[in-house]
Amino acid sequence: MKKVGIIRCQQTEDICPGTTDFITVAQGKGSFASLGEECQIVGFVSCGGCPGKRAVARAQMLVSRGAEAIAMASCMGKGMPIGFPCPHFEQICRAIRAKIGDVPLLEYTH
């Protein structure tokens, strides 16, 4: 079973409890299908707020606590449910990849 950590947008915390993320992981759908095995969430954290600088340290923390893949919640890259994707998304993803090395980084959840 692949252990995954999810990083979400802090701006959406008040309006989205992450339910669809949890369902998608449990069903092995969305970006989690690419991992090719059952997944379990080991952490669900926010980016820390704009501009998302804390997302890098939080990704490292998730990996140090057992995450074998990191997923950026769909609110970050796709703007769900508020229709406004993170303007720093690409920069955040580049910085996370540089720190977590070979650990897969999924750019959406559902």
N, CA, C and O atoms as a Tinker XYZ file with bonds, in Angstrom:
   440  protein
     1  N      0.846000   -1.179000    0.000000    73     2
     2  CA     0.000000    0.000000    0.000000    64     1     3
     3  C      0.892000    1.242000    0.000000    63     2     4     5
     4  O      1.754000    1.398000    0.865000    81     3
     5  N      0.678000    2.116000   -0.969000    73     3     6
     6  CA     1.460000    3.345000   -1.105000    64     5     7
     7  C      0.916000    4.395000   -0.139000    63     6     8     9
     8  O     -0.283000    4.674000   -0.115000    81     7
     9  N      1.811000    4.967000    0.648000    73     7    10
    10  CA     1.443000    6.002000    1.608000    64     9    11
    11  C      1.626000    7.366000    0.947000    63    10    12    13
    12  O      2.689000    7.669000    0.406000    81    11
    13  N      0.564000    8.190000    0.999000    73    11    14
    14  CA     0.609000    9.491000    0.341000    64    13    15
    15  C      0.297000   10.624000    1.310000    63    14    16    17
    16  O     -0.477000   10.466000    2.254000    81    15
    17  N      0.918000   11.763000    1.051000    73    15    18
    18  CA     0.615000   12.993000    1.764000    64    17    19
    19  C     -0.004000   13.966000    0.782000    63    18    20    21
    20  O      0.409000   14.037000   -0.375000    81    19
    21  N     -0.987000   14.712000    1.237000    73    19    22
    22  CA    -1.680000   15.671000    0.379000    64    21    23
    23  C     -1.453000   17.085000    0.908000    63    22    24    25
    24  O     -1.572000   17.348000    2.105000    81    23
    25  N     -1.123000   17.988000   -0.018000    73    23    26
    26  CA    -0.970000   19.402000    0.312000    64    25    27
    27  C     -2.097000   20.165000   -0.364000    63    26    28    29
    28  O     -2.287000   20.060000   -1.575000    81    27
    29  N     -2.830000   20.921000    0.408000    73    27    30
    30  CA    -3.991000   21.656000   -0.102000    64    29    31
    31  C     -3.787000   23.158000    0.018000    63    30    32    33
    32  O     -2.855000   23.612000    0.680000    81    31
    33  N     -4.644000   23.914000   -0.612000    73    31    34
    34  CA    -4.630000   25.372000   -0.536000    64    33    35
    35  C     -5.235000   25.829000    0.796000    63    34    36    37
    36  O     -6.333000   25.412000    1.163000    81    35
    37  N     -4.523000   26.670000    1.497000    73    35    38
    38  CA    -5.041000   27.165000    2.771000    64    37    39
    39  C     -6.294000   28.017000    2.575000    63    38    40    41
    40  O     -7.151000   28.069000    3.457000    81    39
    41  N     -6.407000   28.685000    1.423000    73    39    42
    42  CA    -7.559000   29.542000    1.150000    64    41    43
    43  C     -8.869000   28.768000    1.076000    63    42    44    45
    44  O     -9.933000   29.341000    1.309000    81    43
    45  N     -8.812000   27.473000    0.756000    73    43    46
    46  CA   -10.047000   26.696000    0.593000    64    45    47
    47  C    -10.432000   25.908000    1.837000    63    46    48    49
    48  O    -11.473000   25.251000    1.846000    81    47
    49  N     -9.620000   25.958000    2.881000    73    47    50
    50  CA    -9.909000   25.172000    4.082000    64    49    51
    51  C    -11.288000   25.451000    4.669000    63    50    52    53
    52  O    -11.940000   24.538000    5.175000    81    51
    53  N    -11.730000   26.680000    4.606000    73    51    54
    54  CA   -13.011000   27.044000    5.209000    64    53    55
    55  C    -14.214000   26.533000    4.429000    63    54    56    57
    56  O    -15.311000   26.434000    4.977000    81    55
    57  N    -14.017000   26.205000    3.146000    73    55    58
    58  CA   -15.161000   25.798000    2.325000    64    57    59
    59  C    -15.062000   24.376000    1.794000    63    58    60    61
    60  O    -16.005000   23.882000    1.175000    81    59
    61  N    -13.933000   23.709000    2.026000    73    59    62
    62  CA   -13.761000   22.346000    1.509000    64    61    63
    63  C    -13.059000   21.481000    2.551000    63    62    64    65
    64  O    -11.915000   21.754000    2.914000    81    63
    65  N    -13.739000   20.438000    3.036000    73    63    66
    66  CA   -13.119000   19.563000    4.028000    64    65    67
    67  C    -12.211000   18.488000    3.424000    63    66    68    69
    68  O    -11.649000   17.675000    4.159000    81    67
    69  N    -12.063000   18.474000    2.104000    73    67    70
    70  CA   -11.199000   17.485000    1.460000    64    69    71
    71  C    -11.864000   16.152000    1.208000    63    70    72    73
    72  O    -11.187000   15.175000    0.889000    81    71
    73  N    -13.173000   16.091000    1.344000    73    71    74
    74  CA   -13.916000   14.840000    1.204000    64    73    75
    75  C    -13.622000   14.126000   -0.107000    63    74    76    77
    76  O    -13.382000   12.919000   -0.110000    81    75
    77  N    -13.638000   14.848000   -1.210000    73    75    78
    78  CA   -13.407000   14.218000   -2.512000    64    77    79
    79  C    -11.985000   13.688000   -2.614000    63    78    80    81
    80  O    -11.758000   12.667000   -3.264000    81    79
    81  N    -11.025000   14.357000   -1.989000    73    79    82
    82  CA    -9.650000   13.858000   -1.968000    64    81    83
    83  C     -9.597000   12.494000   -1.277000    63    82    84    85
    84  O     -8.981000   11.558000   -1.787000    81    83
    85  N    -10.241000   12.387000   -0.122000    73    83    86
    86  CA   -10.227000   11.136000    0.628000    64    85    87
    87  C    -10.923000   10.014000   -0.136000    63    86    88    89
    88  O    -10.450000    8.878000   -0.142000    81    87
    89  N    -12.039000   10.330000   -0.775000    73    87    90
    90  CA   -12.770000    9.333000   -1.567000    64    89    91
    91  C    -11.926000    8.885000   -2.761000    63    90    92    93
    92  O    -11.845000    7.693000   -3.059000    81    91
    93  N    -11.306000    9.837000   -3.434000    73    91    94
    94  CA   -10.479000    9.521000   -4.608000    64    93    95
    95  C     -9.321000    8.605000   -4.234000    63    94    96    97
    96  O     -9.011000    7.666000   -4.966000    81    95
    97  N     -8.682000    8.872000   -3.101000    73    95    98
    98  CA    -7.589000    8.008000   -2.637000    64    97    99
    99  C     -8.121000    6.607000   -2.363000    63    98   100   101
   100  O     -7.540000    5.624000   -2.821000    81    99
   101  N     -9.220000    6.508000   -1.622000    73    99   102
   102  CA    -9.781000    5.210000   -1.241000    64   101   103
   103  C    -10.170000    4.376000   -2.460000    63   102   104   105
   104  O    -10.060000    3.150000   -2.442000    81   103
   105  N    -10.625000    5.045000   -3.512000    73   103   106
   106  CA   -11.048000    4.342000   -4.724000    64   105   107
   107  C     -9.903000    4.135000   -5.712000    63   106   108   109
   108  O    -10.072000    3.448000   -6.719000    81   107
   109  N     -8.747000    4.719000   -5.433000    73   107   110
   110  CA    -7.604000    4.591000   -6.335000    64   109   111
   111  C     -7.834000    5.271000   -7.671000    63   110   112   113
   112  O     -7.333000    4.815000   -8.699000    81   111
   113  N     -8.584000    6.352000   -7.660000    73   111   114
   114  CA    -8.909000    7.070000   -8.896000    64   113   115
   115  C     -8.122000    8.370000   -8.982000    63   114   116   117
   116  O     -7.248000    8.627000   -8.155000    81   115
   117  N     -8.430000    9.186000   -9.977000    73   115   118
   118  CA    -7.739000   10.452000  -10.170000    64   117   119
   119  C     -6.256000   10.203000  -10.380000    63   118   120   121
   120  O     -5.874000    9.224000  -11.021000    81   119
   121  N     -5.432000   11.065000   -9.854000    73   119   122
   122  CA    -3.987000   10.914000  -10.048000    64   121   123
   123  C     -3.424000    9.704000   -9.308000    63   122   124   125
   124  O     -2.333000    9.234000   -9.632000    81   123
   125  N     -4.147000    9.205000   -8.332000    73   123   126
   126  CA    -3.662000    8.071000   -7.550000    64   125   127
   127  C     -3.644000    6.773000   -8.352000    63   126   128   129
   128  O     -2.927000    5.836000   -8.002000    81   127
   129  N     -4.426000    6.716000   -9.423000    73   127   130
   130  CA    -4.402000    5.542000  -10.299000    64   129   131
   131  C     -3.013000    5.352000  -10.903000    63   130   132   133
   132  O     -2.619000    4.224000  -11.200000    81   131
   133  N     -2.274000    6.433000  -11.085000    73   131   134
   134  CA    -0.937000    6.342000  -11.683000    64   133   135
   135  C      0.068000    5.639000  -10.770000    63   134   136   137
   136  O      1.125000    5.207000  -11.229000    81   135
   137  N     -0.256000    5.525000   -9.484000    73   135   138
   138  CA     0.663000    4.872000   -8.550000    64   137   139
   139  C      0.578000    3.348000   -8.630000    63   138   140   141
   140  O      1.466000    2.645000   -8.148000    81   139
   141  N     -0.489000    2.847000   -9.237000    73   139   142
   142  CA    -0.595000    1.419000   -9.524000    64   141   143
   143  C     -0.833000    0.508000   -8.331000    63   142   144   145
   144  O     -0.648000   -0.704000   -8.441000    81   143
   145  N     -1.234000    1.056000   -7.208000    73   143   146
   146  CA    -1.546000    0.223000   -6.047000    64   145   147
   147  C     -2.461000    0.989000   -5.105000    63   146   148   149
   148  O     -2.703000    2.182000   -5.284000    81   147
   149  N     -2.967000    0.279000   -4.094000    73   147   150
   150  CA    -3.812000    0.934000   -3.104000    64   149   151
   151  C     -3.024000    2.025000   -2.392000    63   150   152   153
   152  O     -1.814000    1.914000   -2.201000    81   151
   153  N     -3.728000    3.071000   -2.008000    73   151   154
   154  CA    -3.078000    4.196000   -1.332000    64   153   155
   155  C     -3.734000    4.460000    0.016000    63   154   156   157
   156  O     -4.909000    4.165000    0.236000    81   155
   157  N     -2.939000    5.020000    0.895000    73   155   158
   158  CA    -3.397000    5.409000    2.224000    64   157   159
   159  C     -2.874000    6.809000    2.506000    63   158   160   161
   160  O     -1.697000    7.088000    2.281000    81   159
   161  N     -3.739000    7.691000    2.995000    73   159   162
   162  CA    -3.312000    9.047000    3.347000    64   161   163
   163  C     -2.597000    8.997000    4.691000    63   162   164   165
   164  O     -3.130000    8.483000    5.674000    81   163
   165  N     -1.378000    9.541000    4.718000    73   163   166
   166  CA    -0.624000    9.609000    5.968000    64   165   167
   167  C     -0.505000   11.038000    6.480000    63   166   168   169
   168  O      0.004000   11.265000    7.578000    81   167
   169  N     -0.967000   11.990000    5.701000    73   167   170
   170  CA    -0.959000   13.379000    6.124000    64   169   171
   171  C     -1.739000   14.244000    5.160000    63   170   172   173
   172  O     -1.728000   14.003000    3.953000    81   171
   173  N     -2.416000   15.253000    5.685000    73   171   174
   174  CA    -3.250000   16.165000    4.897000    64   173   175
   175  C     -3.013000   17.551000    5.465000    63   174   176   177
   176  O     -3.560000   17.893000    6.513000    81   175
   177  N     -2.202000   18.355000    4.785000    73   175   178
   178  CA    -1.784000   19.657000    5.300000    64   177   179
   179  C     -2.059000   20.753000    4.273000    63   178   180   181
   180  O     -2.326000   20.474000    3.104000    81   179
   181  N     -1.991000   21.997000    4.726000    73   179   182
   182  CA    -2.148000   23.110000    3.797000    64   181   183
   183  C     -0.774000   23.573000    3.322000    63   182   184   185
   184  O      0.259000   23.158000    3.847000    81   183
   185  N     -0.791000   24.432000    2.330000    73   183   186
   186  CA     0.437000   25.022000    1.789000    64   185   187
   187  C      1.046000   26.027000    2.758000    63   186   188   189
   188  O      2.200000   26.425000    2.600000    81   187
   189  N      0.274000   26.438000    3.761000    73   187   190
   190  CA     0.735000   27.429000    4.721000    64   189   191
   191  C      0.294000   28.838000    4.383000    63   190   192   193
   192  O      0.614000   29.782000    5.106000    81   191
   193  N     -0.427000   28.988000    3.304000    73   191   194
   194  CA    -0.887000   30.317000    2.886000    64   193   195
   195  C      0.022000   30.914000    1.822000    63   194   196   197
   196  O      1.169000   30.501000    1.654000    81   195
   197  N     -0.510000   31.882000    1.119000    73   195   198
   198  CA     0.225000   32.517000    0.019000    64   197   199
   199  C      1.505000   33.173000    0.526000    63   198   200   201
   200  O      1.519000   33.808000    1.580000    81   199
   201  N      2.551000   33.013000   -0.226000    73   199   202
   202  CA     2.687000   32.434000   -1.568000    64   201   203
   203  C      2.997000   30.939000   -1.595000    63   202   204   205
   204  O      3.420000   30.428000   -2.632000    81   203
   205  N      2.801000   30.226000   -0.492000    73   203   206
   206  CA     2.991000   28.773000   -0.486000    64   205   207
   207  C      4.392000   28.314000   -0.135000    63   206   208   209
   208  O      4.737000   27.156000   -0.371000    81   207
   209  N      5.203000   29.193000    0.422000    73   207   210
   210  CA     6.594000   28.842000    0.736000    64   209   211
   211  C      6.693000   27.678000    1.711000    63   210   212   213
   212  O      7.644000   26.899000    1.648000    81   211
   213  N      5.735000   27.551000    2.602000    73   211   214
   214  CA     5.791000   26.472000    3.601000    64   213   215
   215  C      5.469000   25.107000    3.012000    63   214   216   217
   216  O      5.704000   24.086000    3.658000    81   215
   217  N      4.940000   25.075000    1.809000    73   215   218
   218  CA     4.593000   23.800000    1.178000    64   217   219
   219  C      5.820000   22.908000    1.009000    63   218   220   221
   220  O      5.706000   21.687000    1.115000    81   219
   221  N      6.969000   23.480000    0.755000    73   219   222
   222  CA     8.199000   22.708000    0.555000    64   221   223
   223  C      8.579000   21.991000    1.848000    63   222   224   225
   224  O      8.824000   20.785000    1.843000    81   223
   225  N      8.628000   22.727000    2.949000    73   223   226
   226  CA     8.965000   22.118000    4.242000    64   225   227
   227  C      7.908000   21.097000    4.644000    63   226   228   229
   228  O      8.234000   20.073000    5.245000    81   227
   229  N      6.661000   21.362000    4.322000    73   227   230
   230  CA     5.591000   20.431000    4.675000    64   229   231
   231  C      5.675000   19.155000    3.838000    63   230   232   233
   232  O      5.381000   18.069000    4.338000    81   231
   233  N      6.069000   19.272000    2.585000    73   231   234
   234  CA     6.276000   18.078000    1.756000    64   233   235
   235  C      7.413000   17.235000    2.334000    63   234   236   237
   236  O      7.305000   16.012000    2.426000    81   235
   237  N      8.500000   17.898000    2.720000    73   235   238
   238  CA     9.623000   17.181000    3.337000    64   237   239
   239  C      9.179000   16.497000    4.626000    63   238   240   241
   240  O      9.576000   15.362000    4.890000    81   239
   241  N      8.368000   17.168000    5.425000    73   239   242
   242  CA     7.869000   16.599000    6.669000    64   241   243
   243  C      7.026000   15.359000    6.390000    63   242   244   245
   244  O      7.160000   14.347000    7.077000    81   243
   245  N      6.154000   15.437000    5.376000    73   243   246
   246  CA     5.316000   14.293000    5.030000    64   245   247
   247  C      6.175000   13.096000    4.621000    63   246   248   249
   248  O      5.900000   11.964000    5.018000    81   247
   249  N      7.210000   13.351000    3.828000    73   247   250
   250  CA     8.109000   12.278000    3.408000    64   249   251
   251  C      8.833000   11.698000    4.619000    63   250   252   253
   252  O      8.973000   10.481000    4.735000    81   251
   253  N      9.291000   12.558000    5.517000    73   251   254
   254  CA    10.007000   12.068000    6.703000    64   253   255
   255  C      9.095000   11.253000    7.619000    63   254   256   257
   256  O      9.569000   10.466000    8.439000    81   255
   257  N      7.790000   11.449000    7.473000    73   255   258
   258  CA     6.825000   10.701000    8.288000    64   257   259
   259  C      6.198000    9.544000    7.519000    63   258   260   261
   260  O      5.174000    9.000000    7.933000    81   259
   261  N      6.810000    9.173000    6.408000    73   259   262
   262  CA     6.395000    7.950000    5.727000    64   261   263
   263  C      5.714000    8.091000    4.388000    63   262   264   265
   264  O      5.430000    7.081000    3.744000    81   263
   265  N      5.440000    9.304000    3.941000    73   263   266
   266  CA     4.788000    9.451000    2.637000    64   265   267
   267  C      5.720000    8.976000    1.531000    63   266   268   269
   268  O      6.888000    9.362000    1.483000    81   267
   269  N      5.198000    8.139000    0.646000    73   267   270
   270  CA     5.958000    7.623000   -0.490000    64   269   271
   271  C      5.591000    8.353000   -1.774000    63   270   272   273
   272  O      6.172000    8.101000   -2.830000    81   271
   273  N      4.626000    9.256000   -1.676000    73   271   274
   274  CA     4.213000   10.128000   -2.779000    64   273   275
   275  C      3.554000   11.350000   -2.150000    63   274   276   277
   276  O      2.959000   11.271000   -1.076000    81   275
   277  N      3.670000   12.469000   -2.835000    73   275   278
   278  CA     3.018000   13.706000   -2.406000    64   277   279
   279  C      2.047000   14.108000   -3.508000    63   278   280   281
   280  O      2.386000   14.076000   -4.691000    81   279
   281  N      0.843000   14.484000   -3.111000    73   279   282
   282  CA    -0.151000   14.955000   -4.076000    64   281   283
   283  C     -0.536000   16.383000   -3.746000    63   282   284   285
   284  O     -0.810000   16.722000   -2.595000    81   283
   285  N     -0.551000   17.205000   -4.764000    73   283   286
   286  CA    -1.070000   18.557000   -4.625000    64   285   287
   287  C     -2.578000   18.453000   -4.843000    63   286   288   289
   288  O     -3.018000   17.977000   -5.889000    81   287
   289  N     -3.365000   18.889000   -3.877000    73   287   290
   290  CA    -4.821000   18.806000   -4.006000    64   289   291
   291  C     -5.286000   19.614000   -5.213000    63   290   292   293
   292  O     -4.637000   20.577000   -5.621000    81   291
   293  N     -6.403000   19.210000   -5.765000    73   291   294
   294  CA    -6.921000   19.856000   -6.972000    64   293   295
   295  C     -7.229000   21.333000   -6.783000    63   294   296   297
   296  O     -7.293000   22.079000   -7.761000    81   295
   297  N     -7.421000   21.768000   -5.546000    73   295   298
   298  CA    -7.646000   23.198000   -5.304000    64   297   299
   299  C     -6.405000   24.009000   -5.669000    63   298   300   301
   300  O     -6.517000   25.183000   -6.022000    81   299
   301  N     -5.247000   23.408000   -5.590000    73   299   302
   302  CA    -4.011000   24.131000   -5.895000    64   301   303
   303  C     -3.865000   24.374000   -7.403000    63   302   304   305
   304  O     -3.750000   25.523000   -7.830000    81   303
   305  N     -3.867000   23.335000   -8.194000    73   303   306
   306  CA    -3.594000   23.457000   -9.620000    64   305   307
   307  C     -4.806000   23.706000  -10.494000    63   306   308   309
   308  O     -4.715000   24.363000  -11.531000    81   307
   309  N     -5.965000   23.165000  -10.059000    73   307   310
   310  CA    -7.180000   23.303000  -10.868000    64   309   311
   311  C     -8.125000   24.376000  -10.345000    63   310   312   313
   312  O     -9.054000   24.782000  -11.043000    81   311
   313  N     -7.891000   24.840000   -9.115000    73   311   314
   314  CA    -8.739000   25.884000   -8.554000    64   313   315
   315  C    -10.063000   25.400000   -8.007000    63   314   316   317
   316  O    -10.961000   26.207000   -7.763000    81   315
   317  N    -10.205000   24.105000   -7.809000    73   315   318
   318  CA   -11.471000   23.573000   -7.282000    64   317   319
   319  C    -11.543000   23.830000   -5.784000    63   318   320   321
   320  O    -10.507000   23.672000   -5.138000    81   319
   321  N    -12.609000   24.192000   -5.193000    73   319   322
   322  CA   -13.924000   24.475000   -5.764000    64   321   323
   323  C    -14.168000   25.957000   -6.039000    63   322   324   325
   324  O    -15.264000   26.318000   -6.466000    81   323
   325  N    -13.183000   26.828000   -5.808000    73   323   326
   326  CA   -13.452000   28.265000   -5.909000    64   325   327
   327  C    -13.186000   28.838000   -7.304000    63   326   328   329
   328  O    -13.463000   30.011000   -7.558000    81   327
   329  N    -12.652000   28.014000   -8.203000    73   327   330
   330  CA   -12.416000   28.486000   -9.564000    64   329   331
   331  C    -11.207000   29.387000   -9.708000    63   330   332   333
   332  O    -11.106000   30.146000  -10.672000    81   331
   333  N    -10.288000   29.310000   -8.756000    73   331   334
   334  CA    -9.106000   30.162000   -8.796000    64   333   335
   335  C     -7.885000   29.333000   -8.427000    63   334   336   337
   336  O     -7.605000   29.139000   -7.244000    81   335
   337  N     -7.152000   28.842000   -9.425000    73   335   338
   338  CA    -5.948000   28.055000   -9.116000    64   337   339
   339  C     -4.862000   28.922000   -8.484000    63   338   340   341
   340  O     -4.839000   30.141000   -8.655000    81   339
   341  N     -3.986000   28.281000   -7.768000    73   339   342
   342  CA    -2.891000   28.984000   -7.112000    64   341   343
   343  C     -1.981000   29.631000   -8.157000    63   342   344   345
   344  O     -1.502000   28.947000   -9.062000    81   343
   345  N     -1.739000   30.937000   -8.045000    73   343   346
   346  CA    -0.866000   31.596000   -9.010000    64   345   347
   347  C      0.607000   31.207000   -8.832000    63   346   348   349
   348  O      1.438000   31.522000   -9.684000    81   347
   349  N      0.926000   30.533000   -7.741000    73   347   350
   350  CA     2.301000   30.116000   -7.450000    64   349   351
   351  C      2.505000   28.610000   -7.651000    63   350   352   353
   352  O      3.553000   28.071000   -7.297000    81   351
   353  N      1.503000   27.939000   -8.217000    73   351   354
   354  CA     1.495000   26.478000   -8.308000    64   353   355
   355  C      2.755000   25.902000   -8.957000    63   354   356   357
   356  O      3.385000   25.010000   -8.389000    81   355
   357  N      3.122000   26.390000  -10.117000    73   355   358
   358  CA     4.282000   25.835000  -10.829000    64   357   359
   359  C      5.569000   26.029000  -10.031000    63   358   360   361
   360  O      6.397000   25.122000   -9.957000    81   359
   361  N      5.735000   27.185000   -9.447000    73   359   362
   362  CA     6.930000   27.459000   -8.645000    64   361   363
   363  C      6.975000   26.563000   -7.408000    63   362   364   365
   364  O      8.038000   26.059000   -7.043000    81   363
   365  N      5.829000   26.364000   -6.765000    73   363   366
   366  CA     5.756000   25.486000   -5.602000    64   365   367
   367  C      6.135000   24.060000   -6.000000    63   366   368   369
   368  O      6.923000   23.411000   -5.312000    81   367
   369  N      5.577000   23.576000   -7.104000    73   367   370
   370  CA     5.874000   22.209000   -7.561000    64   369   371
   371  C      7.360000   22.038000   -7.869000    63   370   372   373
   372  O      7.952000   21.025000   -7.496000    81   371
   373  N      7.966000   23.004000   -8.537000    73   371   374
   374  CA     9.402000   22.927000   -8.839000    64   373   375
   375  C     10.229000   22.857000   -7.555000    63   374   376   377
   376  O     11.167000   22.066000   -7.452000    81   375
   377  N      9.876000   23.682000   -6.593000    73   375   378
   378  CA    10.621000   23.718000   -5.335000    64   377   379
   379  C     10.446000   22.419000   -4.550000    63   378   380   381
   380  O     11.400000   21.925000   -3.948000    81   379
   381  N      9.243000   21.869000   -4.555000    73   379   382
   382  CA     9.015000   20.599000   -3.857000    64   381   383
   383  C      9.802000   19.486000   -4.530000    63   382   384   385
   384  O     10.456000   18.695000   -3.852000    81   383
   385  N      9.746000   19.414000   -5.854000    73   383   386
   386  CA    10.492000   18.364000   -6.566000    64   385   387
   387  C     11.991000   18.432000   -6.256000    63   386   388   389
   388  O     12.649000   17.403000   -6.106000    81   387
   389  N     12.512000   19.638000   -6.163000    73   387   390
   390  CA    13.936000   19.807000   -5.873000    64   389   391
   391  C     14.290000   19.273000   -4.493000    63   390   392   393
   392  O     15.417000   18.827000   -4.280000    81   391
   393  N     13.356000   19.309000   -3.559000    73   391   394
   394  CA    13.628000   18.871000   -2.182000    64   393   395
   395  C     13.310000   17.403000   -1.931000    63   394   396   397
   396  O     13.972000   16.768000   -1.110000    81   395
   397  N     12.308000   16.843000   -2.621000    73   395   398
   398  CA    11.915000   15.463000   -2.308000    64   397   399
   399  C     12.522000   14.435000   -3.256000    63   398   400   401
   400  O     12.319000   13.234000   -3.080000    81   399
   401  N     13.253000   14.889000   -4.246000    73   399   402
   402  CA    13.982000   13.973000   -5.121000    64   401   403
   403  C     13.092000   13.017000   -5.891000    63   402   404   405
   404  O     12.222000   13.444000   -6.650000    81   403
   405  N     13.310000   11.720000   -5.695000    73   403   406
   406  CA    12.624000   10.691000   -6.473000    64   405   407
   407  C     11.210000   10.376000   -5.996000    63   406   408   409
   408  O     10.526000    9.558000   -6.611000    81   407
   409  N     10.764000   10.998000   -4.930000    73   407   410
   410  CA     9.410000   10.768000   -4.437000    64   409   411
   411  C      8.431000   11.369000   -5.455000    63   410   412   413
   412  O      8.548000   12.545000   -5.802000    81   411
   413  N      7.472000   10.572000   -5.932000    73   411   414
   414  CA     6.519000   11.110000   -6.919000    64   413   415
   415  C      5.729000   12.305000   -6.385000    63   414   416   417
   416  O      5.293000   12.310000   -5.234000    81   415
   417  N      5.553000   13.313000   -7.236000    73   415   418
   418  CA     4.710000   14.464000   -6.924000    64   417   419
   419  C      3.562000   14.476000   -7.921000    63   418   420   421
   420  O      3.771000   14.675000   -9.118000    81   419
   421  N      2.355000   14.263000   -7.426000    73   419   422
   422  CA     1.160000   14.272000   -8.253000    64   421   423
   423  C      0.596000   15.678000   -8.251000    63   422   424   425
   424  O      0.481000   16.290000   -7.189000    81   423
   425  N      0.246000   16.202000   -9.401000    73   423   426
   426  CA    -0.156000   17.610000   -9.506000    64   425   427
   427  C     -1.641000   17.862000   -9.313000    63   426   428   429
   428  O     -2.084000   19.006000   -9.409000    81   427
   429  N     -2.409000   16.837000   -9.046000    73   427   430
   430  CA    -3.836000   16.999000   -8.721000    64   429   431
   431  C     -4.275000   15.762000   -7.970000    63   430   432   433
   432  O     -3.543000   14.776000   -7.897000    81   431
   433  N     -5.465000   15.815000   -7.414000    73   431   434
   434  CA    -6.013000   14.640000   -6.729000    64   433   435
   435  C     -7.192000   14.062000   -7.501000    63   434   436   437
   436  O     -7.240000   12.858000   -7.756000    81   435
   437  N     -8.141000   14.913000   -7.871000    73   435   438
   438  CA    -9.331000   14.428000   -8.584000    64   437   439
   439  C     -9.679000   15.319000   -9.748000    63   438   440
   440  O    -10.651000   15.058000  -10.456000    81   439
